[in-house]
């Protein structure tokens, strides 16, 4: 995945926790997270692994979906990730 796109994503951190965010450049954002320059939460939990990704037409849609995912329980997030893995490989 390269270039500018509006995406909502979930990362699995080195401690097993999940981090949800949005960006318009997933490649650059992943590099920042793994360099310890991403979100405050991930800075001490590197390396991180991309486990879920949704593309959106607009920044507003991506941001809105980020909020929706953050409100899900861990079990619901795990189900979302598992369903996505069946459709596309993130490993």
PDB file of N, CA, C and O in Angstrom:
ATOM      1  N   UNK A   1       0.855  -1.176   0.000  1.00  0.00           N
ATOM      2  CA  UNK A   1       0.000   0.000   0.000  1.00  0.00           C
ATOM      3  C   UNK A   1       0.898   1.236   0.000  1.00  0.00           C
ATOM      4  O   UNK A   1       1.700   1.416   0.917  1.00  0.00           O
ATOM      5  N   UNK A   2       0.774   2.071  -0.999  1.00  0.00           N
ATOM      6  CA  UNK A   2       1.609   3.254  -1.084  1.00  0.00           C
ATOM      7  C   UNK A   2       0.761   4.450  -1.481  1.00  0.00           C
ATOM      8  O   UNK A   2      -0.381   4.310  -1.920  1.00  0.00           O
ATOM      9  N   UNK A   3       1.342   5.618  -1.317  1.00  0.00           N
ATOM     10  CA  UNK A   3       0.660   6.824  -1.743  1.00  0.00           C
ATOM     11  C   UNK A   3      -0.293   7.375  -0.712  1.00  0.00           C
ATOM     12  O   UNK A   3      -0.428   6.852   0.394  1.00  0.00           O
ATOM     13  N   UNK A   4      -0.951   8.451  -1.109  1.00  0.00           N
ATOM     14  CA  UNK A   4      -1.863   9.122  -0.187  1.00  0.00           C
ATOM     15  C   UNK A   4      -3.262   8.559  -0.321  1.00  0.00           C
ATOM     16  O   UNK A   4      -3.846   8.535  -1.405  1.00  0.00           O
ATOM     17  N   UNK A   5      -3.780   8.110   0.801  1.00  0.00           N
ATOM     18  CA  UNK A   5      -5.127   7.583   0.895  1.00  0.00           C
ATOM     19  C   UNK A   5      -5.615   7.901   2.291  1.00  0.00           C
ATOM     20  O   UNK A   5      -4.818   8.062   3.215  1.00  0.00           O
ATOM     21  N   UNK A   6      -6.889   7.988   2.440  1.00  0.00           N
ATOM     22  CA  UNK A   6      -7.465   8.177   3.772  1.00  0.00           C
ATOM     23  C   UNK A   6      -7.799   6.801   4.313  1.00  0.00           C
ATOM     24  O   UNK A   6      -8.678   6.116   3.791  1.00  0.00           O
ATOM     25  N   UNK A   7      -7.095   6.396   5.364  1.00  0.00           N
ATOM     26  CA  UNK A   7      -7.299   5.065   5.910  1.00  0.00           C
ATOM     27  C   UNK A   7      -7.468   5.104   7.420  1.00  0.00           C
ATOM     28  O   UNK A   7      -6.929   5.971   8.106  1.00  0.00           O
ATOM     29  N   UNK A   8      -8.230   4.143   7.912  1.00  0.00           N
ATOM     30  CA  UNK A   8      -8.334   3.861   9.335  1.00  0.00           C
ATOM     31  C   UNK A   8      -7.607   2.543   9.529  1.00  0.00           C
ATOM     32  O   UNK A   8      -7.773   1.616   8.736  1.00  0.00           O
ATOM     33  N   UNK A   9      -6.801   2.457  10.582  1.00  0.00           N
ATOM     34  CA  UNK A   9      -5.980   1.270  10.748  1.00  0.00           C
ATOM     35  C   UNK A   9      -5.922   0.842  12.212  1.00  0.00           C
ATOM     36  O   UNK A   9      -6.178   1.625  13.126  1.00  0.00           O
ATOM     37  N   UNK A  10      -5.575  -0.432  12.397  1.00  0.00           N
ATOM     38  CA  UNK A  10      -5.333  -0.966  13.737  1.00  0.00           C
ATOM     39  C   UNK A  10      -3.950  -1.597  13.729  1.00  0.00           C
ATOM     40  O   UNK A  10      -3.597  -2.344  12.817  1.00  0.00           O
ATOM     41  N   UNK A  11      -3.176  -1.284  14.758  1.00  0.00           N
ATOM     42  CA  UNK A  11      -1.852  -1.862  14.943  1.00  0.00           C
ATOM     43  C   UNK A  11      -1.868  -2.780  16.157  1.00  0.00           C
ATOM     44  O   UNK A  11      -2.558  -2.516  17.141  1.00  0.00           O
ATOM     45  N   UNK A  12      -1.102  -3.858  16.073  1.00  0.00           N
ATOM     46  CA  UNK A  12      -0.855  -4.680  17.254  1.00  0.00           C
ATOM     47  C   UNK A  12       0.517  -4.260  17.764  1.00  0.00           C
ATOM     48  O   UNK A  12       1.513  -4.353  17.048  1.00  0.00           O
ATOM     49  N   UNK A  13       0.556  -3.800  19.006  1.00  0.00           N
ATOM     50  CA  UNK A  13       1.799  -3.333  19.612  1.00  0.00           C
ATOM     51  C   UNK A  13       2.591  -4.512  20.170  1.00  0.00           C
ATOM     52  O   UNK A  13       2.065  -5.618  20.297  1.00  0.00           O
ATOM     53  N   UNK A  14       3.847  -4.270  20.499  1.00  0.00           N
ATOM     54  CA  UNK A  14       4.726  -5.329  20.987  1.00  0.00           C
ATOM     55  C   UNK A  14       4.227  -5.960  22.281  1.00  0.00           C
ATOM     56  O   UNK A  14       4.574  -7.103  22.580  1.00  0.00           O
ATOM     57  N   UNK A  15       3.422  -5.242  23.053  1.00  0.00           N
ATOM     58  CA  UNK A  15       2.877  -5.794  24.297  1.00  0.00           C
ATOM     59  C   UNK A  15       1.525  -6.475  24.096  1.00  0.00           C
ATOM     60  O   UNK A  15       0.887  -6.890  25.063  1.00  0.00           O
ATOM     61  N   UNK A  16       1.084  -6.592  22.825  1.00  0.00           N
ATOM     62  CA  UNK A  16      -0.168  -7.274  22.509  1.00  0.00           C
ATOM     63  C   UNK A  16      -1.391  -6.374  22.496  1.00  0.00           C
ATOM     64  O   UNK A  16      -2.476  -6.819  22.122  1.00  0.00           O
ATOM     65  N   UNK A  17      -1.241  -5.125  22.895  1.00  0.00           N
ATOM     66  CA  UNK A  17      -2.372  -4.207  22.879  1.00  0.00           C
ATOM     67  C   UNK A  17      -2.623  -3.725  21.453  1.00  0.00           C
ATOM     68  O   UNK A  17      -1.778  -3.884  20.572  1.00  0.00           O
ATOM     69  N   UNK A  18      -3.789  -3.139  21.244  1.00  0.00           N
ATOM     70  CA  UNK A  18      -4.171  -2.635  19.927  1.00  0.00           C
ATOM     71  C   UNK A  18      -4.221  -1.113  19.944  1.00  0.00           C
ATOM     72  O   UNK A  18      -4.618  -0.506  20.939  1.00  0.00           O
ATOM     73  N   UNK A  19      -3.820  -0.511  18.846  1.00  0.00           N
ATOM     74  CA  UNK A  19      -3.852   0.939  18.672  1.00  0.00           C
ATOM     75  C   UNK A  19      -4.618   1.229  17.390  1.00  0.00           C
ATOM     76  O   UNK A  19      -4.339   0.625  16.353  1.00  0.00           O
ATOM     77  N   UNK A  20      -5.568   2.133  17.446  1.00  0.00           N
ATOM     78  CA  UNK A  20      -6.364   2.516  16.276  1.00  0.00           C
ATOM     79  C   UNK A  20      -6.064   3.961  15.915  1.00  0.00           C
ATOM     80  O   UNK A  20      -5.982   4.825  16.788  1.00  0.00           O
ATOM     81  N   UNK A  21      -5.903   4.217  14.631  1.00  0.00           N
ATOM     82  CA  UNK A  21      -5.648   5.576  14.166  1.00  0.00           C
ATOM     83  C   UNK A  21      -6.129   5.757  12.743  1.00  0.00           C
ATOM     84  O   UNK A  21      -6.727   4.856  12.155  1.00  0.00           O
ATOM     85  N   UNK A  22      -5.863   6.921  12.201  1.00  0.00           N
ATOM     86  CA  UNK A  22      -6.179   7.197  10.797  1.00  0.00           C
ATOM     87  C   UNK A  22      -5.013   7.987  10.220  1.00  0.00           C
ATOM     88  O   UNK A  22      -4.268   8.635  10.955  1.00  0.00           O
ATOM     89  N   UNK A  23      -4.861   7.930   8.917  1.00  0.00           N
ATOM     90  CA  UNK A  23      -3.802   8.668   8.239  1.00  0.00           C
ATOM     91  C   UNK A  23      -4.135   8.820   6.770  1.00  0.00           C
ATOM     92  O   UNK A  23      -5.041   8.163   6.258  1.00  0.00           O
ATOM     93  N   UNK A  24      -3.404   9.684   6.097  1.00  0.00           N
ATOM     94  CA  UNK A  24      -3.545   9.785   4.646  1.00  0.00           C
ATOM     95  C   UNK A  24      -2.306   9.224   3.945  1.00  0.00           C
ATOM     96  O   UNK A  24      -2.184   9.314   2.723  1.00  0.00           O
ATOM     97  N   UNK A  25      -1.378   8.637   4.733  1.00  0.00           N
ATOM     98  CA  UNK A  25      -0.200   7.999   4.152  1.00  0.00           C
ATOM     99  C   UNK A  25       0.235   6.877   5.092  1.00  0.00           C
ATOM    100  O   UNK A  25       1.037   7.099   6.000  1.00  0.00           O
ATOM    101  N   UNK A  26      -0.289   5.682   4.876  1.00  0.00           N
ATOM    102  CA  UNK A  26      -0.066   4.573   5.801  1.00  0.00           C
ATOM    103  C   UNK A  26       1.403   4.158   5.856  1.00  0.00           C
ATOM    104  O   UNK A  26       1.898   3.800   6.925  1.00  0.00           O
ATOM    105  N   UNK A  27       2.098   4.198   4.739  1.00  0.00           N
ATOM    106  CA  UNK A  27       3.505   3.797   4.731  1.00  0.00           C
ATOM    107  C   UNK A  27       4.328   4.702   5.637  1.00  0.00           C
ATOM    108  O   UNK A  27       5.094   4.226   6.475  1.00  0.00           O
ATOM    109  N   UNK A  28       4.166   5.990   5.465  1.00  0.00           N
ATOM    110  CA  UNK A  28       4.897   6.963   6.282  1.00  0.00           C
ATOM    111  C   UNK A  28       4.494   6.854   7.756  1.00  0.00           C
ATOM    112  O   UNK A  28       5.337   6.965   8.647  1.00  0.00           O
ATOM    113  N   UNK A  29       3.218   6.638   7.999  1.00  0.00           N
ATOM    114  CA  UNK A  29       2.730   6.554   9.383  1.00  0.00           C
ATOM    115  C   UNK A  29       3.283   5.320  10.091  1.00  0.00           C
ATOM    116  O   UNK A  29       3.671   5.404  11.256  1.00  0.00           O
ATOM    117  N   UNK A  30       3.325   4.174   9.408  1.00  0.00           N
ATOM    118  CA  UNK A  30       3.897   2.966  10.006  1.00  0.00           C
ATOM    119  C   UNK A  30       5.374   3.155  10.330  1.00  0.00           C
ATOM    120  O   UNK A  30       5.850   2.734  11.385  1.00  0.00           O
ATOM    121  N   UNK A  31       6.084   3.789   9.416  1.00  0.00           N
ATOM    122  CA  UNK A  31       7.502   4.072   9.661  1.00  0.00           C
ATOM    123  C   UNK A  31       7.662   4.952  10.897  1.00  0.00           C
ATOM    124  O   UNK A  31       8.554   4.727  11.715  1.00  0.00           O
ATOM    125  N   UNK A  32       6.800   5.947  11.027  1.00  0.00           N
ATOM    126  CA  UNK A  32       6.870   6.843  12.190  1.00  0.00           C
ATOM    127  C   UNK A  32       6.580   6.082  13.480  1.00  0.00           C
ATOM    128  O   UNK A  32       7.290   6.245  14.473  1.00  0.00           O
ATOM    129  N   UNK A  33       5.533   5.250  13.467  1.00  0.00           N
ATOM    130  CA  UNK A  33       5.211   4.471  14.666  1.00  0.00           C
ATOM    131  C   UNK A  33       6.394   3.593  15.070  1.00  0.00           C
ATOM    132  O   UNK A  33       6.765   3.558  16.243  1.00  0.00           O
ATOM    133  N   UNK A  34       6.977   2.900  14.126  1.00  0.00           N
ATOM    134  CA  UNK A  34       8.066   1.975  14.440  1.00  0.00           C
ATOM    135  C   UNK A  34       9.379   2.678  14.768  1.00  0.00           C
ATOM    136  O   UNK A  34      10.286   2.069  15.334  1.00  0.00           O
ATOM    137  N   UNK A  35       9.483   3.951  14.416  1.00  0.00           N
ATOM    138  CA  UNK A  35      10.659   4.739  14.774  1.00  0.00           C
ATOM    139  C   UNK A  35      10.474   5.418  16.132  1.00  0.00           C
ATOM    140  O   UNK A  35      11.348   6.154  16.591  1.00  0.00           O
ATOM    141  N   UNK A  36       9.330   5.165  16.770  1.00  0.00           N
ATOM    142  CA  UNK A  36       9.067   5.801  18.059  1.00  0.00           C
ATOM    143  C   UNK A  36       8.611   7.235  17.934  1.00  0.00           C
ATOM    144  O   UNK A  36       8.649   7.986  18.908  1.00  0.00           O
ATOM    145  N   UNK A  37       8.176   7.629  16.738  1.00  0.00           N
ATOM    146  CA  UNK A  37       7.743   9.007  16.496  1.00  0.00           C
ATOM    147  C   UNK A  37       6.264   9.082  16.138  1.00  0.00           C
ATOM    148  O   UNK A  37       5.781  10.115  15.674  1.00  0.00           O
ATOM    149  N   UNK A  38       5.554   7.988  16.355  1.00  0.00           N
ATOM    150  CA  UNK A  38       4.126   7.959  16.048  1.00  0.00           C
ATOM    151  C   UNK A  38       3.335   8.464  17.233  1.00  0.00           C
ATOM    152  O   UNK A  38       3.763   9.384  17.930  1.00  0.00           O
ATOM    153  N   UNK A  39       2.189   7.866  17.460  1.00  0.00           N
ATOM    154  CA  UNK A  39       1.346   8.247  18.576  1.00  0.00           C
ATOM    155  C   UNK A  39       2.042   8.033  19.905  1.00  0.00           C
ATOM    156  O   UNK A  39       2.880   7.141  20.040  1.00  0.00           O
ATOM    157  N   UNK A  40       1.700   8.839  20.869  1.00  0.00           N
ATOM    158  CA  UNK A  40       2.285   8.752  22.202  1.00  0.00           C
ATOM    159  C   UNK A  40       2.159   7.333  22.766  1.00  0.00           C
ATOM    160  O   UNK A  40       3.076   6.827  23.413  1.00  0.00           O
ATOM    161  N   UNK A  41       1.020   6.709  22.513  1.00  0.00           N
ATOM    162  CA  UNK A  41       0.756   5.373  23.032  1.00  0.00           C
ATOM    163  C   UNK A  41       1.743   4.349  22.475  1.00  0.00           C
ATOM    164  O   UNK A  41       2.210   3.473  23.204  1.00  0.00           O
ATOM    165  N   UNK A  42       2.060   4.457  21.186  1.00  0.00           N
ATOM    166  CA  UNK A  42       2.905   3.434  20.554  1.00  0.00           C
ATOM    167  C   UNK A  42       4.398   3.663  20.775  1.00  0.00           C
ATOM    168  O   UNK A  42       5.191   2.749  20.548  1.00  0.00           O
ATOM    169  N   UNK A  43       4.794   4.827  21.202  1.00  0.00           N
ATOM    170  CA  UNK A  43       6.224   5.133  21.338  1.00  0.00           C
ATOM    171  C   UNK A  43       6.976   4.132  22.189  1.00  0.00           C
ATOM    172  O   UNK A  43       8.125   3.806  21.890  1.00  0.00           O
ATOM    173  N   UNK A  44       6.355   3.643  23.234  1.00  0.00           N
ATOM    174  CA  UNK A  44       7.024   2.702  24.135  1.00  0.00           C
ATOM    175  C   UNK A  44       6.574   1.265  23.871  1.00  0.00           C
ATOM    176  O   UNK A  44       6.897   0.363  24.645  1.00  0.00           O
ATOM    177  N   UNK A  45       5.843   1.050  22.800  1.00  0.00           N
ATOM    178  CA  UNK A  45       5.303  -0.282  22.497  1.00  0.00           C
ATOM    179  C   UNK A  45       5.720  -0.771  21.110  1.00  0.00           C
ATOM    180  O   UNK A  45       4.985  -1.522  20.469  1.00  0.00           O
ATOM    181  N   UNK A  46       6.881  -0.353  20.653  1.00  0.00           N
ATOM    182  CA  UNK A  46       7.367  -0.777  19.338  1.00  0.00           C
ATOM    183  C   UNK A  46       8.093  -2.111  19.467  1.00  0.00           C
ATOM    184  O   UNK A  46       8.587  -2.432  20.548  1.00  0.00           O
ATOM    185  N   UNK A  47       8.170  -2.883  18.413  1.00  0.00           N
ATOM    186  CA  UNK A  47       7.618  -2.593  17.094  1.00  0.00           C
ATOM    187  C   UNK A  47       6.111  -2.841  17.052  1.00  0.00           C
ATOM    188  O   UNK A  47       5.559  -3.587  17.861  1.00  0.00           O
ATOM    189  N   UNK A  48       5.473  -2.199  16.092  1.00  0.00           N
ATOM    190  CA  UNK A  48       4.041  -2.389  15.883  1.00  0.00           C
ATOM    191  C   UNK A  48       3.835  -3.099  14.550  1.00  0.00           C
ATOM    192  O   UNK A  48       4.673  -3.027  13.651  1.00  0.00           O
ATOM    193  N   UNK A  49       2.698  -3.786  14.445  1.00  0.00           N
ATOM    194  CA  UNK A  49       2.372  -4.535  13.232  1.00  0.00           C
ATOM    195  C   UNK A  49       0.990  -4.115  12.752  1.00  0.00           C
ATOM    196  O   UNK A  49       0.046  -4.064  13.541  1.00  0.00           O
ATOM    197  N   UNK A  50       0.868  -3.816  11.473  1.00  0.00           N
ATOM    198  CA  UNK A  50      -0.417  -3.480  10.886  1.00  0.00           C
ATOM    199  C   UNK A  50      -1.267  -4.740  10.810  1.00  0.00           C
ATOM    200  O   UNK A  50      -0.872  -5.720  10.178  1.00  0.00           O
ATOM    201  N   UNK A  51      -2.444  -4.719  11.456  1.00  0.00           N
ATOM    202  CA  UNK A  51      -3.310  -5.896  11.453  1.00  0.00           C
ATOM    203  C   UNK A  51      -4.677  -5.624  10.840  1.00  0.00           C
ATOM    204  O   UNK A  51      -5.445  -6.559  10.612  1.00  0.00           O
ATOM    205  N   UNK A  52      -4.996  -4.354  10.568  1.00  0.00           N
ATOM    206  CA  UNK A  52      -6.305  -4.020   9.995  1.00  0.00           C
ATOM    207  C   UNK A  52      -6.216  -2.683   9.275  1.00  0.00           C
ATOM    208  O   UNK A  52      -5.539  -1.763   9.734  1.00  0.00           O
ATOM    209  N   UNK A  53      -6.900  -2.585   8.149  1.00  0.00           N
ATOM    210  CA  UNK A  53      -6.863  -1.365   7.350  1.00  0.00           C
ATOM    211  C   UNK A  53      -8.171  -1.211   6.589  1.00  0.00           C
ATOM    212  O   UNK A  53      -8.659  -2.170   5.991  1.00  0.00           O
ATOM    213  N   UNK A  54      -8.736  -0.020   6.608  1.00  0.00           N
ATOM    214  CA  UNK A  54      -9.921   0.332   5.817  1.00  0.00           C
ATOM    215  C   UNK A  54      -9.607   1.594   5.035  1.00  0.00           C
ATOM    216  O   UNK A  54      -9.081   2.554   5.599  1.00  0.00           O
ATOM    217  N   UNK A  55      -9.916   1.611   3.760  1.00  0.00           N
ATOM    218  CA  UNK A  55      -9.739   2.804   2.940  1.00  0.00           C
ATOM    219  C   UNK A  55     -11.036   3.597   2.907  1.00  0.00           C
ATOM    220  O   UNK A  55     -12.125   3.024   2.913  1.00  0.00           O
ATOM    221  N   UNK A  56     -10.910   4.933   2.872  1.00  0.00           N
ATOM    222  CA  UNK A  56     -12.072   5.819   2.841  1.00  0.00           C
ATOM    223  C   UNK A  56     -11.873   6.908   1.798  1.00  0.00           C
ATOM    224  O   UNK A  56     -10.745   7.268   1.459  1.00  0.00           O
ATOM    225  N   UNK A  57     -12.972   7.416   1.305  1.00  0.00           N
ATOM    226  CA  UNK A  57     -12.929   8.483   0.300  1.00  0.00           C
ATOM    227  C   UNK A  57     -12.413   9.802   0.879  1.00  0.00           C
ATOM    228  O   UNK A  57     -11.681  10.534   0.214  1.00  0.00           O
ATOM    229  N   UNK A  58     -12.797  10.096   2.115  1.00  0.00           N
ATOM    230  CA  UNK A  58     -12.444  11.389   2.695  1.00  0.00           C
ATOM    231  C   UNK A  58     -11.776  11.238   4.059  1.00  0.00           C
ATOM    232  O   UNK A  58     -11.895  10.208   4.722  1.00  0.00           O
ATOM    233  N   UNK A  59     -11.084  12.276   4.448  1.00  0.00           N
ATOM    234  CA  UNK A  59     -10.460  12.344   5.772  1.00  0.00           C
ATOM    235  C   UNK A  59     -11.527  12.226   6.860  1.00  0.00           C
ATOM    236  O   UNK A  59     -11.322  11.546   7.866  1.00  0.00           O
ATOM    237  N   UNK A  60     -12.648  12.880   6.659  1.00  0.00           N
ATOM    238  CA  UNK A  60     -13.725  12.871   7.651  1.00  0.00           C
ATOM    239  C   UNK A  60     -14.262  11.456   7.881  1.00  0.00           C
ATOM    240  O   UNK A  60     -14.531  11.065   9.017  1.00  0.00           O
ATOM    241  N   UNK A  61     -14.415  10.694   6.797  1.00  0.00           N
ATOM    242  CA  UNK A  61     -14.885   9.312   6.928  1.00  0.00           C
ATOM    243  C   UNK A  61     -13.878   8.466   7.710  1.00  0.00           C
ATOM    244  O   UNK A  61     -14.263   7.671   8.567  1.00  0.00           O
ATOM    245  N   UNK A  62     -12.599   8.639   7.414  1.00  0.00           N
ATOM    246  CA  UNK A  62     -11.554   7.882   8.109  1.00  0.00           C
ATOM    247  C   UNK A  62     -11.529   8.238   9.597  1.00  0.00           C
ATOM    248  O   UNK A  62     -11.403   7.356  10.447  1.00  0.00           O
ATOM    249  N   UNK A  63     -11.645   9.504   9.901  1.00  0.00           N
ATOM    250  CA  UNK A  63     -11.634   9.950  11.299  1.00  0.00           C
ATOM    251  C   UNK A  63     -12.868   9.445  12.045  1.00  0.00           C
ATOM    252  O   UNK A  63     -12.782   9.044  13.206  1.00  0.00           O
ATOM    253  N   UNK A  64     -13.986   9.468  11.385  1.00  0.00           N
ATOM    254  CA  UNK A  64     -15.239   8.999  11.973  1.00  0.00           C
ATOM    255  C   UNK A  64     -15.162   7.510  12.282  1.00  0.00           C
ATOM    256  O   UNK A  64     -15.592   7.062  13.345  1.00  0.00           O
ATOM    257  N   UNK A  65     -14.609   6.747  11.341  1.00  0.00           N
ATOM    258  CA  UNK A  65     -14.475   5.309  11.546  1.00  0.00           C
ATOM    259  C   UNK A  65     -13.487   5.003  12.671  1.00  0.00           C
ATOM    260  O   UNK A  65     -13.675   4.037  13.411  1.00  0.00           O
ATOM    261  N   UNK A  66     -12.442   5.810  12.807  1.00  0.00           N
ATOM    262  CA  UNK A  66     -11.493   5.652  13.918  1.00  0.00           C
ATOM    263  C   UNK A  66     -12.234   5.737  15.248  1.00  0.00           C
ATOM    264  O   UNK A  66     -12.014   4.910  16.133  1.00  0.00           O
ATOM    265  N   UNK A  67     -13.097   6.713  15.394  1.00  0.00           N
ATOM    266  CA  UNK A  67     -13.871   6.888  16.625  1.00  0.00           C
ATOM    267  C   UNK A  67     -14.763   5.671  16.857  1.00  0.00           C
ATOM    268  O   UNK A  67     -14.854   5.172  17.979  1.00  0.00           O
ATOM    269  N   UNK A  68     -15.420   5.193  15.804  1.00  0.00           N
ATOM    270  CA  UNK A  68     -16.290   4.020  15.936  1.00  0.00           C
ATOM    271  C   UNK A  68     -15.508   2.794  16.408  1.00  0.00           C
ATOM    272  O   UNK A  68     -15.957   2.074  17.300  1.00  0.00           O
ATOM    273  N   UNK A  69     -14.348   2.560  15.815  1.00  0.00           N
ATOM    274  CA  UNK A  69     -13.548   1.391  16.190  1.00  0.00           C
ATOM    275  C   UNK A  69     -13.043   1.518  17.622  1.00  0.00           C
ATOM    276  O   UNK A  69     -13.020   0.533  18.359  1.00  0.00           O
ATOM    277  N   UNK A  70     -12.642   2.711  18.019  1.00  0.00           N
ATOM    278  CA  UNK A  70     -12.149   2.906  19.383  1.00  0.00           C
ATOM    279  C   UNK A  70     -13.221   2.609  20.428  1.00  0.00           C
ATOM    280  O   UNK A  70     -12.897   2.296  21.574  1.00  0.00           O
ATOM    281  N   UNK A  71     -14.478   2.704  20.048  1.00  0.00           N
ATOM    282  CA  UNK A  71     -15.579   2.430  20.980  1.00  0.00           C
ATOM    283  C   UNK A  71     -15.909   0.942  21.075  1.00  0.00           C
ATOM    284  O   UNK A  71     -16.681   0.536  21.944  1.00  0.00           O
ATOM    285  N   UNK A  72     -15.329   0.122  20.187  1.00  0.00           N
ATOM    286  CA  UNK A  72     -15.572  -1.312  20.226  1.00  0.00           C
ATOM    287  C   UNK A  72     -14.821  -1.951  21.387  1.00  0.00           C
ATOM    288  O   UNK A  72     -13.802  -1.436  21.848  1.00  0.00           O
ATOM    289  N   UNK A  73     -15.339  -3.074  21.846  1.00  0.00           N
ATOM    290  CA  UNK A  73     -14.626  -3.842  22.879  1.00  0.00           C
ATOM    291  C   UNK A  73     -13.435  -4.534  22.223  1.00  0.00           C
ATOM    292  O   UNK A  73     -13.341  -4.597  20.997  1.00  0.00           O
ATOM    293  N   UNK A  74     -12.533  -5.049  23.043  1.00  0.00           N
ATOM    294  CA  UNK A  74     -11.375  -5.771  22.518  1.00  0.00           C
ATOM    295  C   UNK A  74     -11.848  -6.982  21.712  1.00  0.00           C
ATOM    296  O   UNK A  74     -11.303  -7.276  20.648  1.00  0.00           O
ATOM    297  N   UNK A  75     -12.853  -7.675  22.217  1.00  0.00           N
ATOM    298  CA  UNK A  75     -13.383  -8.845  21.534  1.00  0.00           C
ATOM    299  C   UNK A  75     -13.923  -8.464  20.150  1.00  0.00           C
ATOM    300  O   UNK A  75     -13.695  -9.182  19.177  1.00  0.00           O
ATOM    301  N   UNK A  76     -14.629  -7.350  20.063  1.00  0.00           N
ATOM    302  CA  UNK A  76     -15.174  -6.887  18.789  1.00  0.00           C
ATOM    303  C   UNK A  76     -14.051  -6.483  17.828  1.00  0.00           C
ATOM    304  O   UNK A  76     -14.140  -6.743  16.628  1.00  0.00           O
ATOM    305  N   UNK A  77     -12.999  -5.851  18.347  1.00  0.00           N
ATOM    306  CA  UNK A  77     -11.853  -5.492  17.506  1.00  0.00           C
ATOM    307  C   UNK A  77     -11.154  -6.745  16.993  1.00  0.00           C
ATOM    308  O   UNK A  77     -10.779  -6.815  15.823  1.00  0.00           O
ATOM    309  N   UNK A  78     -10.979  -7.736  17.867  1.00  0.00           N
ATOM    310  CA  UNK A  78     -10.357  -8.993  17.450  1.00  0.00           C
ATOM    311  C   UNK A  78     -11.172  -9.663  16.348  1.00  0.00           C
ATOM    312  O   UNK A  78     -10.602 -10.225  15.413  1.00  0.00           O
ATOM    313  N   UNK A  79     -12.481  -9.611  16.447  1.00  0.00           N
ATOM    314  CA  UNK A  79     -13.367 -10.191  15.428  1.00  0.00           C
ATOM    315  C   UNK A  79     -13.210  -9.428  14.106  1.00  0.00           C
ATOM    316  O   UNK A  79     -13.147 -10.044  13.042  1.00  0.00           O
ATOM    317  N   UNK A  80     -13.146  -8.104  14.168  1.00  0.00           N
ATOM    318  CA  UNK A  80     -12.956  -7.268  12.986  1.00  0.00           C
ATOM    319  C   UNK A  80     -11.641  -7.637  12.287  1.00  0.00           C
ATOM    320  O   UNK A  80     -11.593  -7.770  11.064  1.00  0.00           O
ATOM    321  N   UNK A  81     -10.587  -7.799  13.076  1.00  0.00           N
ATOM    322  CA  UNK A  81      -9.266  -8.164  12.538  1.00  0.00           C
ATOM    323  C   UNK A  81      -9.312  -9.552  11.917  1.00  0.00           C
ATOM    324  O   UNK A  81      -8.793  -9.757  10.820  1.00  0.00           O
ATOM    325  N   UNK A  82      -9.929 -10.510  12.608  1.00  0.00           N
ATOM    326  CA  UNK A  82     -10.021 -11.879  12.097  1.00  0.00           C
ATOM    327  C   UNK A  82     -10.802 -11.936  10.790  1.00  0.00           C
ATOM    328  O   UNK A  82     -10.409 -12.638   9.859  1.00  0.00           O
ATOM    329  N   UNK A  83     -11.906 -11.201  10.721  1.00  0.00           N
ATOM    330  CA  UNK A  83     -12.702 -11.165   9.490  1.00  0.00           C
ATOM    331  C   UNK A  83     -11.899 -10.591   8.330  1.00  0.00           C
ATOM    332  O   UNK A  83     -11.989 -11.078   7.203  1.00  0.00           O
ATOM    333  N   UNK A  84     -11.114  -9.552   8.611  1.00  0.00           N
ATOM    334  CA  UNK A  84     -10.297  -8.925   7.567  1.00  0.00           C
ATOM    335  C   UNK A  84      -9.204  -9.872   7.102  1.00  0.00           C
ATOM    336  O   UNK A  84      -8.884  -9.907   5.914  1.00  0.00           O
ATOM    337  N   UNK A  85      -8.628 -10.640   8.016  1.00  0.00           N
ATOM    338  CA  UNK A  85      -7.576 -11.584   7.643  1.00  0.00           C
ATOM    339  C   UNK A  85      -8.088 -12.652   6.708  1.00  0.00           C
ATOM    340  O   UNK A  85      -7.349 -13.149   5.858  1.00  0.00           O
ATOM    341  N   UNK A  86      -9.357 -13.010   6.859  1.00  0.00           N
ATOM    342  CA  UNK A  86      -9.937 -14.001   5.944  1.00  0.00           C
ATOM    343  C   UNK A  86     -10.029 -13.449   4.527  1.00  0.00           C
ATOM    344  O   UNK A  86      -9.929 -14.200   3.556  1.00  0.00           O
ATOM    345  N   UNK A  87     -10.220 -12.137   4.407  1.00  0.00           N
ATOM    346  CA  UNK A  87     -10.369 -11.506   3.105  1.00  0.00           C
ATOM    347  C   UNK A  87      -9.026 -11.096   2.502  1.00  0.00           C
ATOM    348  O   UNK A  87      -8.858 -11.120   1.283  1.00  0.00           O
ATOM    349  N   UNK A  88      -8.061 -10.716   3.366  1.00  0.00           N
ATOM    350  CA  UNK A  88      -6.776 -10.214   2.895  1.00  0.00           C
ATOM    351  C   UNK A  88      -5.705 -10.534   3.925  1.00  0.00           C
ATOM    352  O   UNK A  88      -5.960 -10.475   5.128  1.00  0.00           O
ATOM    353  N   UNK A  89      -4.530 -10.867   3.469  1.00  0.00           N
ATOM    354  CA  UNK A  89      -3.439 -11.237   4.349  1.00  0.00           C
ATOM    355  C   UNK A  89      -2.662  -9.990   4.787  1.00  0.00           C
ATOM    356  O   UNK A  89      -2.172  -9.238   3.945  1.00  0.00           O
ATOM    357  N   UNK A  90      -2.549  -9.767   6.115  1.00  0.00           N
ATOM    358  CA  UNK A  90      -1.767  -8.650   6.649  1.00  0.00           C
ATOM    359  C   UNK A  90      -0.452  -9.113   7.237  1.00  0.00           C
ATOM    360  O   UNK A  90       0.278  -8.294   7.796  1.00  0.00           O
ATOM    361  N   UNK A  91      -0.121 -10.381   7.138  1.00  0.00           N
ATOM    362  CA  UNK A  91       1.121 -10.862   7.749  1.00  0.00           C
ATOM    363  C   UNK A  91       2.307 -10.682   6.849  1.00  0.00           C
ATOM    364  O   UNK A  91       3.425 -11.039   7.222  1.00  0.00           O
TER     365      UNK A  91
END
